[in-house]
């Protein structure tokens, strides 16, 4: 299958530059797969599509201020780090700019007594480093770091919380699981009061989210790995819901990857586990867990758009995207939502 098959025209003025002040006021395009139709709603209407016995699965990973700026100890040259993946308390994989002249053993100094030494160099500008610091790493990061906004967002954040969900609780992501940005605490409470359980899993979103598919054939694309965790309670509730005929509403592509990766590794069942996944979902993939998908509008030729197309139908999804363009929906991270039922 060709990467060009997942292209569409989207005017730049439709790229949302900031979050709505009232998160759940976003528009929501509802796609009904059984009837092949779609309708215009608002995000707060999502509760109308849920029934007692259904569950809502959310990714509670929290975006960290992963962009930090330092200087090479030897020369004073400026270096930018974008934290990508944590291996241990002090060891990280990062993207460095400029990174070509960094050598193994180079020391970079940052504010607040934080420093890093280069341990190895990889492809795509990624390097492994070991940080040295006193105190708590994430406290230092919140003091000196900036939120790693996607390159298509040009405006500065009014506050860091706007690029995190209201339920984010586990530090570790380099990008937000953006479908969840629409929820408010009040809406989540209303959903629970209707008899619908909220289930939390964790997948730390990495830099692969920003990378376009450059291969001509999508089958040649290699996904970056991302770390996920599923608790015993979460696995039990998800499996029981499937067994009892309830529906699993996945909030965002990250929860989809988490549940479907686990099912692929465990005979179609979700298991309690902590592991990494490089699962690439595109048309032809057989979903085993997800029944309904809440997502945002994604970039052309992106793996996220391919995942959404796999959940329904490429032609129908692109048709819905073209409708959203005509109706001037807001696109990408801070944009409007799409519910596929």
Residue, then its C-alpha position, 0 to 999 in steps of 0.5 A: x500500500x502506498x503512502x500517497x494513498x493517505x494524503x489529503x488537502x488541509x489548509x494551514x489556517x485550520x491548524x489549531x494553535x491553542x487549546x479551547x478555554x472550555x475543553x469539552x466545547x470542541x466540535x466532534x464529527x461522529x462517524x457511524x460505521x454501520x450506517x456509513x454516515x457522519x454527523x456534527x456534534x460537540x465533544x460534551x455530547x460523547x456521553x450520548x453514545x455510551x451505555x452502562x456496561x461500556x468502558x472508557x480507556x484513557x492514557x494517563x501518561x503526562x507530557x514532561x517539559x522535555x525540551x532543555x537547553x545547555x552548553x558543551x562544557x569544553x567549548x560553551x556551544x549551545x545544545x538543545x535536548x529533546x528527551x525521548x525515552x527513559x531507560x533508568x533513573x539517570x539514563x535517557x535516549x534524547x534527540x540533540x540539536x546540533x548533534x553531529x559534532x557531539x562525541x562520546x564522552x562529551x559533557x553538556x551542562x544545564x541549569x540547576x546543576x544538571x549535566x549529561x555525558x554522551x554514552x552512544x550515538x544512534x540514527x535520526x539524531x538520537x543519542x544515549x546520555x547519562x544525567x548527573x544531578x542532585x535531588x529529583x530529576x522531574x522537579x529540575x525538569x519542570x524548573x528548566x524545561x519547555x513543553x515539546x510542542x509539535x512543529x506546526x504549533x507556532x504560538x507559545x503555551x499560556x500554561x503548561x497544563x493546557x498540553x496535558x489531559x486533566x487526568x495525566x498522572x504518570x510523567x514520561x511523554x514527549x507529546x500529548x495523547x491529544x484526544x484526551x485533551x477534550x475531557x473535563x473533570x465534570x464530564x468524566x464524573x458524568x460518564x461515571x455516574x451513567x454507569x460507565x467505568x473509566x480505565x487507565x493505562x499508560x503509554x509514553x508517547x515518543x518522538x515517532x509521533x512527529x515523524x512522517x512516513x517517508x517510505x513509498x510503501x507503508x509496509x517499509x516504514x519502521x515504527x519507533x518503540x514506545x513503552x506501555x503499562x497495563x495494570x491487573x485491574x485494567x486488564x481484568x475490567x477490559x477482558x470482562x467488558x468484552x466477555x459481557x458484550x460491553x463496548x471498549x471506547x478507546x480515547x486516542x490512538x495511544x490507547x489503541x496501540x496499548x490494548x491491541x499490542x497487548x492482545x497481539x502478544x496474548x492470544x487476543x486478550x489484554x494482559x497485565x504487563x509492562x513492555x515496549x511496542x513497535x506495533x504499526x497499525x494500517x489497513x488490513x489490521x484486525x482489531x481485537x479489543x477496540x469497539x469505538x475510537x475517539x481521536x483527533x484529525x491527524x496529519x496527512x501520510x501519518x501513521x496515526x491516520x493509517x491507524x484510523x483508516x484501519x479501524x474503518x475504511x480508508x476511502x470513508x475516512x478520507x471522505x470524512x476528513x474532506x468534509x471536516x475541511x469544508x466545514x472548517x473543523x480545527x485540526x491536529x493536537x489542539x483541534x476538534x475530535x472525531x468519534x468513530x462508532 
